[in-house]
Amino acid sequence: MTILQGMKALRLDDVDVVFPGVRDHKPLSDMTLTAVLRRMKRDDLTVHGFRSTFRDWTAETTDYPQEMAEMALAHTVGNKVEAAYRRGDMLEKRRAMMEAWAVHAEPTQLGPNATPVPHQ
C-alpha cells in the first residue's frame, strides 16, 4: 500500500495507470518488465508466466468467476452485446481475489483484507 500511495502522489492528470512508462505514460510494456527480469538474471521467468500462473490458480483452485479473473488481467470479457450491458468493474470482489492471490503467492504476507480462498 505504501508503494501505491506513493504512486498516487506522483500521478499525472492524464494517466490512468499505476505504473506508467517514462516516455509515453502508457502502461509498462512486457518488454520493459522482461528487461527487469533479465537484469535480475531470471531468464527462467517470463512476464506472461506470471499472468498465466494467476489464471491457472483461479481456474484450478478457486471458485472465483472466470469473468472476474479475466477482468483482473485486463482482458476483454464477453462479446459486444455483453460488454454493452456490463457496467460494473467488480472492484471489491476483485480486491478480495487479488488479496487471496497475494496470500497464495507469498503465504507469509497475510494482508489486512485477506479472506479464505474459496476452494473447489
N, CA, C and O atoms as a GROMACS GRO file, in nm:
protein
  480
    1MET      N    1   0.083  -0.119   0.000
    1MET     CA    2   0.000   0.000   0.000
    1MET      C    3   0.087   0.125   0.000
    1MET      O    4   0.050   0.227  -0.058
    2THR      N    5   0.203   0.119   0.065
    2THR     CA    6   0.293   0.233   0.067
    2THR      C    7   0.337   0.270  -0.075
    2THR      O    8   0.340   0.387  -0.111
    3ILE      N    9   0.370   0.168  -0.155
    3ILE     CA   10   0.411   0.193  -0.294
    3ILE      C   11   0.296   0.254  -0.372
    3ILE      O   12   0.316   0.350  -0.446
    4LEU      N   13   0.176   0.199  -0.356
    4LEU     CA   14   0.061   0.251  -0.430
    4LEU      C   15   0.028   0.394  -0.390
    4LEU      O   16  -0.005   0.476  -0.475
    5GLN      N   17   0.037   0.425  -0.261
    5GLN     CA   18   0.013   0.562  -0.217
    5GLN      C   19   0.118   0.657  -0.275
    5GLN      O   20   0.086   0.770  -0.314
    6GLY      N   21   0.242   0.612  -0.280
    6GLY     CA   22   0.348   0.693  -0.339
    6GLY      C   23   0.323   0.718  -0.486
    6GLY      O   24   0.347   0.828  -0.536
    7MET      N   25   0.277   0.616  -0.557
    7MET     CA   26   0.247   0.632  -0.700
    7MET      C   27   0.128   0.725  -0.719
    7MET      O   28   0.124   0.801  -0.816
    8LYS      N   29   0.033   0.720  -0.628
    8LYS     CA   30  -0.084   0.809  -0.638
    8LYS      C   31  -0.039   0.955  -0.626
    8LYS      O   32  -0.090   1.042  -0.696
    9ALA      N   33   0.056   0.980  -0.538
    9ALA     CA   34   0.106   1.116  -0.521
    9ALA      C   35   0.178   1.166  -0.646
    9ALA      O   36   0.180   1.287  -0.672
   10LEU      N   37   0.236   1.075  -0.723
   10LEU     CA   38   0.308   1.112  -0.845
   10LEU      C   39   0.219   1.112  -0.968
   10LEU      O   40   0.265   1.147  -1.077
   11ARG      N   41   0.095   1.074  -0.952
   11ARG     CA   42   0.004   1.054  -1.066
   11ARG      C   43  -0.011   1.180  -1.151
   11ARG      O   44  -0.031   1.290  -1.100
   12LEU      N   45  -0.002   1.160  -1.279
   12LEU     CA   46  -0.026   1.268  -1.375
   12LEU      C   47  -0.175   1.273  -1.405
   12LEU      O   48  -0.242   1.170  -1.406
   13ASP      N   49  -0.228   1.391  -1.430
   13ASP     CA   50  -0.372   1.407  -1.452
   13ASP      C   51  -0.424   1.326  -1.569
   13ASP      O   52  -0.538   1.278  -1.565
   14ASP      N   53  -0.345   1.309  -1.673
   14ASP     CA   54  -0.393   1.242  -1.793
   14ASP      C   55  -0.356   1.094  -1.800
   14ASP      O   56  -0.369   1.032  -1.906
   15VAL      N   57  -0.310   1.035  -1.689
   15VAL     CA   58  -0.264   0.897  -1.688
   15VAL      C   59  -0.352   0.814  -1.596
   15VAL      O   60  -0.371   0.848  -1.479
   16ASP      N   61  -0.405   0.704  -1.649
   16ASP     CA   62  -0.494   0.619  -1.571
   16ASP      C   63  -0.431   0.486  -1.531
   16ASP      O   64  -0.504   0.390  -1.504
   17VAL      N   65  -0.299   0.477  -1.527
   17VAL     CA   66  -0.232   0.354  -1.488
   17VAL      C   67  -0.148   0.377  -1.364
   17VAL      O   68  -0.107   0.490  -1.336
   18VAL      N   69  -0.123   0.271  -1.290
   18VAL     CA   70  -0.048   0.282  -1.165
   18VAL      C   71   0.101   0.303  -1.191
   18VAL      O   72   0.164   0.389  -1.128
   19PHE      N   73   0.157   0.227  -1.283
   19PHE     CA   74   0.300   0.235  -1.313
   19PHE      C   75   0.318   0.274  -1.460
   19PHE      O   76   0.340   0.188  -1.545
   20PRO      N   77   0.308   0.403  -1.490
   20PRO     CA   78   0.319   0.445  -1.630
   20PRO      C   79   0.462   0.438  -1.681
   20PRO      O   80   0.558   0.450  -1.606
   21GLY      N   81   0.473   0.418  -1.813
   21GLY     CA   82   0.603   0.423  -1.877
   21GLY      C   83   0.658   0.564  -1.871
   21GLY      O   84   0.582   0.661  -1.863
   22VAL      N   85   0.788   0.578  -1.874
   22VAL     CA   86   0.853   0.707  -1.860
   22VAL      C   87   0.826   0.798  -1.980
   22VAL      O   88   0.796   0.916  -1.962
   23ARG      N   89   0.835   0.745  -2.100
   23ARG     CA   90   0.826   0.828  -2.220
   23ARG      C   91   0.683   0.863  -2.260
   23ARG      O   92   0.653   0.979  -2.288
   24ASP      N   93   0.595   0.764  -2.263
   24ASP     CA   94   0.462   0.789  -2.318
   24ASP      C   95   0.350   0.782  -2.215
   24ASP      O   96   0.234   0.803  -2.249
   25HIS      N   97   0.382   0.754  -2.091
   25HIS     CA   98   0.286   0.747  -1.980
   25HIS      C   99   0.179   0.640  -2.000
   25HIS      O  100   0.073   0.646  -1.938
   26LYS      N  101   0.206   0.543  -2.086
   26LYS     CA  102   0.117   0.428  -2.103
   26LYS      C  103   0.165   0.319  -2.008
   26LYS      O  104   0.272   0.333  -1.948
   27PRO      N  105   0.086   0.210  -1.992
   27PRO     CA  106   0.132   0.102  -1.904
   27PRO      C  107   0.269   0.050  -1.948
   27PRO      O  108   0.304   0.054  -2.066
   28LEU      N  109   0.346   0.002  -1.852
   28LEU     CA  110   0.475  -0.057  -1.884
   28LEU      C  111   0.455  -0.172  -1.981
   28LEU      O  112   0.361  -0.250  -1.966
   29SER      N  113   0.540  -0.183  -2.077
   29SER     CA  114   0.528  -0.291  -2.175
   29SER      C  115   0.583  -0.421  -2.118
   29SER      O  116   0.657  -0.421  -2.019
   30ASP      N  117   0.546  -0.531  -2.182
   30ASP     CA  118   0.601  -0.659  -2.138
   30ASP      C  119   0.753  -0.662  -2.158
   30ASP      O  120   0.823  -0.730  -2.082
   31MET      N  121   0.804  -0.591  -2.258
   31MET     CA  122   0.948  -0.589  -2.280
   31MET      C  123   1.020  -0.511  -2.170
   31MET      O  124   1.133  -0.545  -2.135
   32THR      N  125   0.957  -0.409  -2.115
   32THR     CA  126   1.017  -0.336  -2.003
   32THR      C  127   1.030  -0.430  -1.884
   32THR      O  128   1.134  -0.434  -1.818
   33LEU      N  129   0.924  -0.503  -1.858
   33LEU     CA  130   0.927  -0.596  -1.745
   33LEU      C  131   1.022  -0.713  -1.772
   33LEU      O  132   1.086  -0.764  -1.679
   34THR      N  133   1.031  -0.756  -1.896
   34THR     CA  134   1.127  -0.860  -1.932
   34THR      C  135   1.270  -0.812  -1.908
   34THR      O  136   1.355  -0.888  -1.862
   35ALA      N  137   1.296  -0.686  -1.938
   35ALA     CA  138   1.429  -0.629  -1.914
   35ALA      C  139   1.462  -0.631  -1.765
   35ALA      O  140   1.576  -0.657  -1.727
   36VAL      N  141   1.363  -0.605  -1.682
   36VAL     CA  142   1.384  -0.612  -1.537
   36VAL      C  143   1.423  -0.754  -1.496
   36VAL      O  144   1.517  -0.774  -1.419
   37LEU      N  145   1.350  -0.853  -1.548
   37LEU     CA  146   1.382  -0.992  -1.517
   37LEU      C  147   1.523  -1.028  -1.564
   37LEU      O  148   1.594  -1.101  -1.495
   38ARG      N  149   1.563  -0.978  -1.679
   38ARG     CA  150   1.698  -1.005  -1.729
   38ARG      C  151   1.804  -0.944  -1.638
   38ARG      O  152   1.906  -1.007  -1.609
   39ARG      N  153   1.780  -0.820  -1.594
   39ARG     CA  154   1.876  -0.756  -1.502
   39ARG      C  155   1.885  -0.832  -1.371
   39ARG      O  156   1.989  -0.832  -1.305
   40MET      N  157   1.775  -0.896  -1.334
   40MET     CA  158   1.775  -0.978  -1.212
   40MET      C  159   1.836  -1.116  -1.236
   40MET      O  160   1.846  -1.198  -1.145
   41LYS      N  161   1.877  -1.139  -1.363
   41LYS     CA  162   1.933  -1.268  -1.404
   41LYS      C  163   1.832  -1.381  -1.382
   41LYS      O  164   1.868  -1.491  -1.340
   42ARG      N  165   1.704  -1.351  -1.412
   42ARG     CA  166   1.597  -1.451  -1.400
   42ARG      C  167   1.545  -1.488  -1.539
   42ARG      O  168   1.430  -1.461  -1.572
   43ASP      N  169   1.633  -1.550  -1.619
   43ASP     CA  170   1.594  -1.593  -1.753
   43ASP      C  171   1.495  -1.709  -1.749
   43ASP      O  172   1.439  -1.747  -1.851
   44ASP      N  173   1.474  -1.766  -1.630
   44ASP     CA  174   1.380  -1.877  -1.614
   44ASP      C  175   1.236  -1.827  -1.599
   44ASP      O  176   1.143  -1.909  -1.592
   45LEU      N  177   1.215  -1.695  -1.593
   45LEU     CA  178   1.081  -1.639  -1.573
   45LEU      C  179   1.041  -1.555  -1.692
   45LEU      O  180   1.125  -1.500  -1.764
   46THR      N  181   0.910  -1.545  -1.713
   46THR     CA  182   0.857  -1.456  -1.817
   46THR      C  183   0.742  -1.376  -1.758
   46THR      O  184   0.677  -1.419  -1.663
   47VAL      N  185   0.716  -1.259  -1.815
   47VAL     CA  186   0.603  -1.177  -1.771
   47VAL      C  187   0.474  -1.253  -1.797
   47VAL      O  188   0.386  -1.257  -1.711
   48HIS      N  189   0.463  -1.314  -1.913
   48HIS     CA  190   0.343  -1.392  -1.944
   48HIS      C  191   0.325  -1.505  -1.843
   48HIS      O  192   0.213  -1.540  -1.808
   49GLY      N  193   0.435  -1.561  -1.798
   49GLY     CA  194   0.428  -1.669  -1.700
   49GLY      C  195   0.361  -1.627  -1.570
   49GLY      O  196   0.286  -1.704  -1.510
   50PHE      N  197   0.387  -1.503  -1.526
   50PHE     CA  198   0.322  -1.452  -1.405
   50PHE      C  199   0.171  -1.446  -1.425
   50PHE      O  200   0.094  -1.490  -1.339
   51ARG      N  201   0.130  -1.393  -1.540
   51ARG     CA  202  -0.013  -1.378  -1.570
   51ARG      C  203  -0.078  -1.515  -1.585
   51ARG      O  204  -0.189  -1.538  -1.536
   52SER      N  205  -0.009  -1.605  -1.654
   52SER     CA  206  -0.062  -1.739  -1.676
   52SER      C  207  -0.077  -1.816  -1.544
   52SER      O  208  -0.175  -1.887  -1.524
   53THR      N  209   0.019  -1.800  -1.457
   53THR     CA  210   0.013  -1.867  -1.326
   53THR      C  211  -0.108  -1.819  -1.248
   53THR      O  212  -0.178  -1.899  -1.186
   54PHE      N  213  -0.134  -1.688  -1.250
   54PHE     CA  214  -0.253  -1.634  -1.183
   54PHE      C  215  -0.380  -1.695  -1.241
   54PHE      O  216  -0.469  -1.736  -1.167
   55ARG      N  217  -0.388  -1.700  -1.373
   55ARG     CA  218  -0.509  -1.751  -1.439
   55ARG      C  219  -0.529  -1.898  -1.409
   55ARG      O  220  -0.642  -1.942  -1.386
   56ASP      N  221  -0.421  -1.977  -1.410
   56ASP     CA  222  -0.432  -2.119  -1.374
   56ASP      C  223  -0.480  -2.135  -1.230
   56ASP      O  224  -0.564  -2.220  -1.202
   57TRP      N  225  -0.427  -2.055  -1.140
   57TRP     CA  226  -0.466  -2.062  -0.999
   57TRP      C  227  -0.615  -2.035  -0.982
   57TRP      O  228  -0.683  -2.109  -0.911
   58THR      N  229  -0.666  -1.930  -1.047
   58THR     CA  230  -0.808  -1.900  -1.031
   58THR      C  231  -0.895  -2.012  -1.087
   58THR      O  232  -0.996  -2.048  -1.026
   59ALA      N  233  -0.857  -2.067  -1.201
   59ALA     CA  234  -0.938  -2.170  -1.265
   59ALA      C  235  -0.932  -2.304  -1.192
   59ALA      O  236  -1.032  -2.374  -1.181
   60GLU      N  237  -0.815  -2.338  -1.142
   60GLU     CA  238  -0.795  -2.473  -1.089
   60GLU      C  239  -0.815  -2.487  -0.940
   60GLU      O  240  -0.842  -2.597  -0.891
   61THR      N  241  -0.802  -2.378  -0.865
   61THR     CA  242  -0.806  -2.394  -0.719
   61THR      C  243  -0.906  -2.304  -0.648
   61THR      O  244  -0.917  -2.309  -0.526
   62THR      N  245  -0.979  -2.221  -0.722
   62THR     CA  246  -1.074  -2.130  -0.658
   62THR      C  247  -1.210  -2.137  -0.726
   62THR      O  248  -1.226  -2.199  -0.831
   63ASP      N  249  -1.305  -2.072  -0.665
   63ASP     CA  250  -1.440  -2.059  -0.722
   63ASP      C  251  -1.464  -1.920  -0.779
   63ASP      O  252  -1.578  -1.885  -0.810
   64TYR      N  253  -1.361  -1.840  -0.793
   64TYR     CA  254  -1.380  -1.707  -0.849
   64TYR      C  255  -1.430  -1.720  -0.992
   64TYR      O  256  -1.383  -1.806  -1.066
   65PRO      N  257  -1.526  -1.636  -1.032
   65PRO     CA  258  -1.579  -1.644  -1.168
   65PRO      C  259  -1.473  -1.616  -1.273
   65PRO      O  260  -1.385  -1.532  -1.254
   66GLN      N  261  -1.483  -1.686  -1.384
   66GLN     CA  262  -1.390  -1.668  -1.496
   66GLN      C  263  -1.386  -1.523  -1.540
   66GLN      O  264  -1.279  -1.470  -1.568
   67GLU      N  265  -1.503  -1.460  -1.546
   67GLU     CA  266  -1.509  -1.320  -1.592
   67GLU      C  267  -1.429  -1.228  -1.502
   67GLU      O  268  -1.365  -1.134  -1.548
   68MET      N  269  -1.433  -1.256  -1.371
   68MET     CA  270  -1.361  -1.171  -1.277
   68MET      C  271  -1.210  -1.187  -1.295
   68MET      O  272  -1.136  -1.089  -1.291
   69ALA      N  273  -1.164  -1.309  -1.315
   69ALA     CA  274  -1.022  -1.333  -1.338
   69ALA      C  275  -0.977  -1.265  -1.468
   69ALA      O  276  -0.869  -1.207  -1.473
   70GLU      N  277  -1.059  -1.272  -1.570
   70GLU     CA  278  -1.026  -1.209  -1.697
   70GLU      C  279  -1.020  -1.057  -1.683
   70GLU      O  280  -0.934  -0.991  -1.741
   71MET      N  281  -1.113  -1.001  -1.606
   71MET     CA  282  -1.111  -0.856  -1.582
   71MET      C  283  -0.983  -0.816  -1.509
   71MET      O  284  -0.924  -0.712  -1.539
   72ALA      N  285  -0.940  -0.898  -1.414
   72ALA     CA  286  -0.818  -0.868  -1.339
   72ALA      C  287  -0.696  -0.866  -1.431
   72ALA      O  288  -0.598  -0.796  -1.404
   73LEU      N  289  -0.701  -0.943  -1.539
   73LEU     CA  290  -0.592  -0.946  -1.636
   73LEU      C  291  -0.610  -0.843  -1.746
   73LEU      O  292  -0.532  -0.839  -1.841
   74ALA      N  293  -0.712  -0.760  -1.734
   74ALA     CA  294  -0.744  -0.657  -1.833
   74ALA      C  295  -0.778  -0.716  -1.969
   74ALA      O  296  -0.752  -0.656  -2.073
   75HIS      N  297  -0.837  -0.835  -1.967
   75HIS     CA  298  -0.883  -0.898  -2.090
   75HIS      C  299  -1.025  -0.853  -2.120
   75HIS      O  300  -1.100  -0.818  -2.029
   76THR      N  301  -1.062  -0.853  -2.246
   76THR     CA  302  -1.199  -0.823  -2.286
   76THR      C  303  -1.287  -0.939  -2.240
   76THR      O  304  -1.255  -1.056  -2.262
   77VAL      N  305  -1.399  -0.905  -2.177
   77VAL     CA  306  -1.488  -1.007  -2.125
   77VAL      C  307  -1.616  -1.009  -2.207
   77VAL      O  308  -1.686  -0.908  -2.216
   78GLY      N  309  -1.647  -1.124  -2.266
   78GLY     CA  310  -1.772  -1.140  -2.340
   78GLY      C  311  -1.768  -1.077  -2.478
   78GLY      O  312  -1.666  -1.026  -2.524
   79ASN      N  313  -1.884  -1.082  -2.542
   79ASN     CA  314  -1.896  -1.025  -2.676
   79ASN      C  315  -1.943  -0.880  -2.666
   79ASN      O  316  -1.957  -0.827  -2.556
   80LYS      N  317  -1.967  -0.815  -2.780
   80LYS     CA  318  -2.004  -0.674  -2.780
   80LYS      C  319  -2.136  -0.648  -2.708
   80LYS      O  320  -2.151  -0.547  -2.640
   81VAL      N  321  -2.232  -0.740  -2.723
   81VAL     CA  322  -2.361  -0.722  -2.657
   81VAL      C  323  -2.344  -0.729  -2.506
   81VAL      O  324  -2.395  -0.644  -2.433
   82GLU      N  325  -2.272  -0.830  -2.459
   82GLU     CA  326  -2.248  -0.843  -2.316
   82GLU      C  327  -2.172  -0.722  -2.262
   82GLU      O  328  -2.204  -0.670  -2.155
   83ALA      N  329  -2.072  -0.676  -2.336
   83ALA     CA  330  -1.994  -0.560  -2.294
   83ALA      C  331  -2.080  -0.435  -2.283
   83ALA      O  332  -2.057  -0.351  -2.196
   84ALA      N  333  -2.180  -0.422  -2.370
   84ALA     CA  334  -2.269  -0.306  -2.366
   84ALA      C  335  -2.351  -0.302  -2.239
   84ALA      O  336  -2.387  -0.194  -2.191
   85TYR      N  337  -2.381  -0.419  -2.183
   85TYR     CA  338  -2.461  -0.425  -2.060
   85TYR      C  339  -2.378  -0.433  -1.934
   85TYR      O  340  -2.429  -0.410  -1.824
   86ARG      N  341  -2.251  -0.464  -1.947
   86ARG     CA  342  -2.164  -0.478  -1.830
   86ARG      C  343  -2.118  -0.338  -1.787
   86ARG      O  344  -2.034  -0.278  -1.853
   87ARG      N  345  -2.173  -0.288  -1.679
   87ARG     CA  346  -2.140  -0.152  -1.634
   87ARG      C  347  -2.043  -0.151  -1.516
   87ARG      O  348  -1.969  -0.054  -1.497
   88GLY      N  349  -2.042  -0.256  -1.437
   88GLY     CA  350  -1.958  -0.259  -1.318
   88GLY      C  351  -1.818  -0.308  -1.345
   88GLY      O  352  -1.788  -0.358  -1.454
   89ASP      N  353  -1.733  -0.294  -1.246
   89ASP     CA  354  -1.595  -0.340  -1.259
   89ASP      C  355  -1.558  -0.447  -1.156
   89ASP      O  356  -1.444  -0.494  -1.154
   90MET      N  357  -1.655  -0.485  -1.071
   90MET     CA  358  -1.632  -0.588  -0.968
   90MET      C  359  -1.512  -0.554  -0.880
   90MET      O  360  -1.443  -0.644  -0.833
   91LEU      N  361  -1.489  -0.427  -0.858
   91LEU     CA  362  -1.367  -0.385  -0.790
   91LEU      C  363  -1.350  -0.448  -0.652
   91LEU      O  364  -1.243  -0.500  -0.621
   92GLU      N  365  -1.453  -0.444  -0.570
   92GLU     CA  366  -1.439  -0.501  -0.434
   92GLU      C  367  -1.419  -0.651  -0.438
   92GLU      O  368  -1.340  -0.705  -0.360
   93LYS      N  369  -1.489  -0.720  -0.527
   93LYS     CA  370  -1.471  -0.864  -0.540
   93LYS      C  371  -1.331  -0.896  -0.595
   93LYS      O  372  -1.267  -0.991  -0.551
   94ARG      N  373  -1.285  -0.816  -0.691
   94ARG     CA  374  -1.151  -0.837  -0.745
   94ARG      C  375  -1.045  -0.808  -0.640
   94ARG      O  376  -0.940  -0.872  -0.637
   95ARG      N  377  -1.072  -0.710  -0.553
   95ARG     CA  378  -0.978  -0.679  -0.445
   95ARG      C  379  -0.959  -0.801  -0.355
   95ARG      O  380  -0.846  -0.835  -0.318
   96ALA      N  381  -1.070  -0.866  -0.320
   96ALA     CA  382  -1.062  -0.986  -0.236
   96ALA      C  383  -0.987  -1.099  -0.308
   96ALA      O  384  -0.908  -1.171  -0.248
   97MET      N  385  -1.014  -1.112  -0.438
   97MET     CA  386  -0.946  -1.216  -0.517
   97MET      C  387  -0.796  -1.189  -0.522
   97MET      O  388  -0.716  -1.282  -0.506
   98MET      N  389  -0.756  -1.065  -0.543
   98MET     CA  390  -0.614  -1.034  -0.551
   98MET      C  391  -0.545  -1.048  -0.416
   98MET      O  392  -0.427  -1.084  -0.409
   99GLU      N  393  -0.618  -1.020  -0.309
   99GLU     CA  394  -0.561  -1.043  -0.175
   99GLU      C  395  -0.538  -1.193  -0.154
   99GLU      O  396  -0.434  -1.233  -0.099
  100ALA      N  397  -0.632  -1.275  -0.196
  100ALA     CA  398  -0.616  -1.420  -0.186
  100ALA      C  399  -0.498  -1.467  -0.272
  100ALA      O  400  -0.423  -1.556  -0.232
  101TRP      N  401  -0.483  -1.407  -0.390
  101TRP     CA  402  -0.370  -1.441  -0.477
  101TRP      C  403  -0.238  -1.404  -0.409
  101TRP      O  404  -0.142  -1.480  -0.415
  102ALA      N  405  -0.235  -1.288  -0.345
  102ALA     CA  406  -0.114  -1.244  -0.276
  102ALA      C  407  -0.076  -1.342  -0.165
  102ALA      O  408   0.041  -1.375  -0.147
  103VAL      N  409  -0.176  -1.389  -0.092
  103VAL     CA  410  -0.150  -1.485   0.016
  103VAL      C  411  -0.102  -1.618  -0.043
  103VAL      O  412  -0.013  -1.682   0.012
  104HIS      N  413  -0.161  -1.658  -0.156
  104HIS     CA  414  -0.118  -1.782  -0.223
  104HIS      C  415   0.027  -1.768  -0.272
  104HIS      O  416   0.108  -1.859  -0.254
  105ALA      N  417   0.057  -1.655  -0.335
  105ALA     CA  418   0.189  -1.634  -0.393
  105ALA      C  419   0.296  -1.616  -0.286
  105ALA      O  420   0.410  -1.658  -0.305
  106GLU      N  421   0.261  -1.555  -0.176
  106GLU     CA  422   0.355  -1.531  -0.066
  106GLU      C  423   0.280  -1.553   0.065
  106GLU      O  424   0.236  -1.457   0.127
  107PRO      N  425   0.267  -1.679   0.108
  107PRO     CA  426   0.183  -1.711   0.224
  107PRO      C  427   0.217  -1.638   0.353
  107PRO      O  428   0.132  -1.625   0.441
  108THR      N  429   0.340  -1.590   0.367
  108THR     CA  430   0.376  -1.518   0.489
  108THR      C  431   0.326  -1.375   0.489
  108THR      O  432   0.335  -1.307   0.591
  109GLN      N  433   0.273  -1.328   0.377
  109GLN     CA  434   0.228  -1.189   0.364
  109GLN      C  435   0.076  -1.181   0.372
  109GLN      O  436   0.011  -1.148   0.273
  110LEU      N  437   0.020  -1.211   0.487
  110LEU     CA  438  -0.124  -1.206   0.505
  110LEU      C  439  -0.167  -1.062   0.526
  110LEU      O  440  -0.137  -1.002   0.630
  111GLY      N  441  -0.236  -1.006   0.429
  111GLY     CA  442  -0.277  -0.867   0.433
  111GLY      C  443  -0.400  -0.844   0.518
  111GLY      O  444  -0.465  -0.941   0.560
  112PRO      N  445  -0.435  -0.717   0.545
  112PRO     CA  446  -0.548  -0.684   0.631
  112PRO      C  447  -0.682  -0.719   0.570
  112PRO      O  448  -0.781  -0.733   0.642
  113ASN      N  449  -0.690  -0.733   0.437
  113ASN     CA  450  -0.816  -0.765   0.371
  113ASN      C  451  -0.826  -0.911   0.332
  113ASN      O  452  -0.918  -0.949   0.259
  114ALA      N  453  -0.733  -0.994   0.379
  114ALA     CA  454  -0.731  -1.133   0.338
  114ALA      C  455  -0.856  -1.207   0.383
  114ALA      O  456  -0.903  -1.191   0.495
  115THR      N  457  -0.907  -1.288   0.293
  115THR     CA  458  -1.020  -1.374   0.323
  115THR      C  459  -0.984  -1.514   0.279
  115THR      O  460  -0.900  -1.530   0.190
  116PRO      N  461  -1.044  -1.615   0.338
  116PRO     CA  462  -1.012  -1.752   0.295
  116PRO      C  463  -1.041  -1.768   0.146
  116PRO      O  464  -1.137  -1.710   0.093
  117VAL      N  465  -0.959  -1.846   0.079
  117VAL     CA  466  -0.976  -1.872  -0.063
  117VAL      C  467  -1.088  -1.973  -0.081
  117VAL      O  468  -1.084  -2.079  -0.019
  118PRO      N  469  -1.188  -1.942  -0.165
  118PRO     CA  470  -1.295  -2.040  -0.188
  118PRO      C  471  -1.245  -2.152  -0.279
  118PRO      O  472  -1.239  -2.135  -0.400
  119HIS      N  473  -1.209  -2.265  -0.221
  119HIS     CA  474  -1.158  -2.377  -0.299
  119HIS      C  475  -1.272  -2.455  -0.362
  119HIS      O  476  -1.384  -2.456  -0.312
  120GLN      N  477  -1.239  -2.519  -0.472
  120GLN     CA  478  -1.338  -2.603  -0.541
  120GLN      C  479  -1.349  -2.735  -0.470
  120GLN      O  480  -1.427  -2.821  -0.512
   0.00000   0.00000   0.00000
